[in-house]
Amino acid sequence: MVFISSPNSRTIFLNLNPKTTTLHFLKQTLHQQIQIPISHQLHLLIPSNYSHHDDSALLSQLGITHYSTLSLHVPLRGGSPGT
């Protein structure tokens, strides 16, 4: 089980095995759970060095264990031009 803290302060519980789950699968699962497209999932706070190009890494390779809590951040849109 992995916990995800979403942008709206909601905590999501995912029953995933970090030893067999890839980062890409985690992002797909989040997209299904909270409808945030993978391309807008700016970053997950992962407790290790992480290359943003390696979504094939297993969660355990990124230092994520059972009962880890990750924070999901998405880009903010809006504002007016020139400000």
DASULDA-V782281 format. One record per helix or strand of 3 or more residues. SS is the DSSP state (@ for helix, = for strand). FROM is the first residue (numbers start at 1). LEN is the number of residues. Records with the same first field share a line. If there is no record, write none. Layout:
SS=FROM-LEN + FROM-LEN
This chain:
==2-4 + 11-4 + 41-4 + 69-6
@=23-12 + 38-3 + 59-4
